[in-house]
Amino acid sequence: MTHAPRHAEILSAAERAPDARELFRRASARLRRHLPFDAAVWTATDPETGLVTAPMVVENLGTGEGCAAYWQSELLEENVLPFRDLARAAVPVAGLRAATGDLPARSARFRRLLGDQGVDDELRAVLRIGDRPWGVVSLFRMRGGPAFGAREIALLADLSGPLADRLRRFAHPSGPDGDPGARAPGLLLFDEHGEVTSINEEARRYLALMPDGPSMPTALGLRLPIWLIGTTLQARAIAQGHDRGNARIRIRTLDRQWLTCRASCLSGPGGRPGPTALVIEPASPGDLAVIVAQAYGLTPREFEVAQFVARGLSTAEIATALFISPHTVRGHLKAVFGKAGISSRGELVAHLFAGPYRP
C-alpha cells in the first residue's frame, strides 16, 4: 500500500505554512487524519546539537512541569529510543511498544511519566536531512488505543526528510525588525537541582524577547522557556557522562535577532559539583555560518569553499588548499551562488559570514 496520496496531502499543507510553528500545526492536523493520535509534541531542534529550540507546539498535554520532566528524563535517564539515537538510526522513527516487545515499562520515561499520564504508546521521529536533525516529533496514544503499527511508522519516516527540508528553509537569515537592544551577555545560574538561583538584567531582557512556548515558573518571578531548561539539562548530562555533545542552541527572538545560548556545569571546592551557568548572547557570525549554510543546503565541500572565500583566498589558492582543480572550485562556487540566490563573492560573505544583522 502506497503512502503517496497521504504523503502529498501532508506536505502540501506544510509547504503553504508561513513559519515553522504553523508548519507543525498544519502537518499535525493532516497527519492525524491518517495516523490517529491523542496528543503530540512538535519542536524544532538545533541542527548541530540536536537540542530542542523554538518553536515548540504541544497538543493536549501539560506545558509546564510535565513538559520539563519529559525533557529531563530524555537527557538525564537511560531510556528506550532517545532522540540522539534515532537521529543516527537507519530509520529515524520508532514506536515505544514496538521497540520494547509490547513492554513499554522498560523505558524510564514511561515508568516515571507517561504511564501515570495515561499514555499507552509513543511514536517518536527525528526530522532530519542527512545527519542533521531539524526537528523532533512525539505522538501519543492514550489508554485503550492500539499500538503504532509498521505502516504508521513507515508513513512518518517518509515525511522525515521533506518536513526537515521545510524547517531548514525557515532558518534562512534576516535582519532584525528593531534595535537589537542589550548586547552584553545574559547570565543565569542554576543549583544542583536545576532551579535557577540568580540572573542578571541582560538575561531578563533576552528572556522578554523569547518566542512563545512551554515554560516553567521560577522563584525569581519569571518563566523559563523549555528550550533553555533543556540546554541546562544537556550540560548536566555531559557532566554526568550521559552524553558527549554540546549544550548549545541558537534561537531567533521575537524581533528576529539570533541568539546563542550555552550552558556548562561549574565545579566547587575539591572538585565537588557546582552550579550550572547559562549564557545568552547575540549570535556571532561563526555561530550562524554553519546553520545558514545548512539552511541554504550547501554540501560540506561547498561550505568549505565558502569559508576560504570569506578569508579572501583566490580561486587558485582555494584549489591548492583543497587539492582540487580551479575548475572544480569554480563549480562549487557556482553551486553556492545558485543555492543562496547570489551572484558575487561579496554577497556570499554578506549572506554567510557578515553577522545576523545584515540588511
GIHU-V323922 format. One record per residue. N is the residue number from 1. RES is the residue in three letters. PSI is psi in whole degrees, 0 to 359 (999 if undefined). Layout:
# GIHU-V323922
N,RES,PSI
N,RES,PSI
This chain:
# GIHU-V323922
1,MET,125
2,THR,149
3,HIS,3
4,ALA,310
5,PRO,316
6,ARG,318
7,HIS,312
8,ALA,321
9,GLU,316
10,ILE,316
11,LEU,327
12,SER,319
13,ALA,318
14,ALA,323
15,GLU,331
16,ARG,356
17,ALA,138
18,PRO,343
19,ASP,175
20,ALA,322
21,ARG,315
22,GLU,328
23,LEU,313
24,PHE,315
25,ARG,316
26,ARG,317
27,ALA,320
28,SER,316
29,ALA,317
30,ARG,320
31,LEU,324
32,ARG,333
33,ARG,329
34,HIS,343
35,LEU,83
36,PRO,139
37,PHE,160
38,ASP,333
39,ALA,162
40,ALA,156
41,VAL,123
42,TRP,129
43,THR,144
44,ALA,158
45,THR,156
46,ASP,124
47,PRO,345
48,GLU,319
49,THR,341
50,GLY,3
51,LEU,150
52,VAL,145
53,THR,190
54,ALA,151
55,PRO,161
56,MET,129
57,VAL,121
58,VAL,126
59,GLU,121
60,ASN,29
61,LEU,161
62,GLY,147
63,THR,11
64,GLY,250
65,GLU,323
66,GLY,322
67,CYS,317
68,ALA,320
69,ALA,326
70,TYR,313
71,TRP,332
72,GLN,316
73,SER,320
74,GLU,319
75,LEU,333
76,LEU,349
77,GLU,157
78,GLU,117
79,ASN,162
80,VAL,135
81,LEU,49
82,PRO,149
83,PHE,325
84,ARG,329
85,ASP,319
86,LEU,327
87,ALA,334
88,ARG,357
89,ALA,157
90,ALA,320
91,VAL,118
92,PRO,28
93,VAL,140
94,ALA,149
95,GLY,143
96,LEU,313
97,ARG,322
98,ALA,322
99,ALA,339
100,THR,12
101,GLY,38
102,ASP,29
103,LEU,71
104,PRO,339
105,ALA,353
106,ARG,343
107,SER,129
108,ALA,324
109,ARG,321
110,PHE,316
111,ARG,318
112,ARG,333
113,LEU,298
114,LEU,317
115,GLY,318
116,ASP,338
117,GLN,4
118,GLY,11
119,VAL,135
120,ASP,328
121,ASP,153
122,GLU,132
123,LEU,120
124,ARG,145
125,ALA,145
126,VAL,127
127,LEU,108
128,ARG,158
129,ILE,115
130,GLY,236
131,ASP,16
132,ARG,116
133,PRO,124
134,TRP,350
135,GLY,164
136,VAL,154
137,VAL,138
138,SER,125
139,LEU,139
140,PHE,140
141,ARG,135
142,MET,181
143,ARG,134
144,GLY,349
145,GLY,155
146,PRO,159
147,ALA,152
148,PHE,131
149,GLY,176
150,ALA,320
151,ARG,324
152,GLU,321
153,ILE,317
154,ALA,321
155,LEU,313
156,LEU,325
157,ALA,322
158,ASP,336
159,LEU,348
160,SER,303
161,GLY,310
162,PRO,320
163,LEU,323
164,ALA,321
165,ASP,321
166,ARG,319
167,LEU,319
168,ARG,320
169,ARG,333
170,PHE,347
171,ALA,0
172,HIS,142
173,PRO,157
174,SER,157
175,GLY,164
176,PRO,154
177,ASP,338
178,GLY,195
179,ASP,128
180,PRO,341
181,GLY,220
182,ALA,130
183,ARG,347
184,ALA,155
185,PRO,143
186,GLY,146
187,LEU,132
188,LEU,142
189,LEU,138
190,PHE,144
191,ASP,184
192,GLU,346
193,HIS,2
194,GLY,10
195,GLU,133
196,VAL,133
197,THR,336
198,SER,159
199,ILE,147
200,ASN,170
201,GLU,326
202,GLU,319
203,ALA,321
204,ARG,320
205,ARG,317
206,TYR,320
207,LEU,326
208,ALA,340
209,LEU,359
210,MET,146
211,PRO,161
212,ASP,149
213,GLY,177
214,PRO,141
215,SER,166
216,MET,137
217,PRO,155
218,THR,166
219,ALA,347
220,LEU,2
221,GLY,17
222,LEU,163
223,ARG,139
224,LEU,127
225,PRO,147
226,ILE,326
227,TRP,332
228,LEU,321
229,ILE,318
230,GLY,324
231,THR,319
232,THR,325
233,LEU,323
234,GLN,321
235,ALA,318
236,ARG,321
237,ALA,320
238,ILE,316
239,ALA,328
240,GLN,1
241,GLY,13
242,HIS,337
243,ASP,158
244,ARG,13
245,GLY,198
246,ASN,141
247,ALA,77
248,ARG,138
249,ILE,159
250,ARG,141
251,ILE,146
252,ARG,131
253,THR,178
254,LEU,328
255,ASP,18
256,ARG,24
257,GLN,156
258,TRP,128
259,LEU,151
260,THR,132
261,CYS,121
262,ARG,140
263,ALA,148
264,SER,150
265,CYS,132
266,LEU,165
267,SER,151
268,GLY,196
269,PRO,137
270,GLY,16
271,GLY,8
272,ARG,149
273,PRO,135
274,GLY,199
275,PRO,166
276,THR,130
277,ALA,134
278,LEU,121
279,VAL,130
280,ILE,127
281,GLU,161
282,PRO,138
283,ALA,135
284,SER,163
285,PRO,322
286,GLY,323
287,ASP,324
288,LEU,336
289,ALA,316
290,VAL,314
291,ILE,325
292,VAL,317
293,ALA,319
294,GLN,324
295,ALA,325
296,TYR,353
297,GLY,26
298,LEU,142
299,THR,163
300,PRO,320
301,ARG,320
302,GLU,320
303,PHE,324
304,GLU,317
305,VAL,317
306,ALA,322
307,GLN,320
308,PHE,323
309,VAL,318
310,ALA,332
311,ARG,358
312,GLY,13
313,LEU,146
314,SER,171
315,THR,316
316,ALA,319
317,GLU,322
318,ILE,317
319,ALA,318
320,THR,317
321,ALA,326
322,LEU,0
323,PHE,43
324,ILE,172
325,SER,156
326,PRO,324
327,HIS,319
328,THR,321
329,VAL,314
330,ARG,324
331,GLY,318
332,HIS,318
333,LEU,321
334,LYS,319
335,ALA,318
336,VAL,313
337,PHE,318
338,GLY,316
339,LYS,323
340,ALA,354
341,GLY,41
342,ILE,175
343,SER,5
344,SER,162
345,ARG,324
346,GLY,317
347,GLU,323
348,LEU,312
349,VAL,320
350,ALA,321
351,HIS,320
352,LEU,331
353,PHE,0
354,ALA,10
355,GLY,166
356,PRO,353
357,TYR,24
358,ARG,158
359,PRO,999
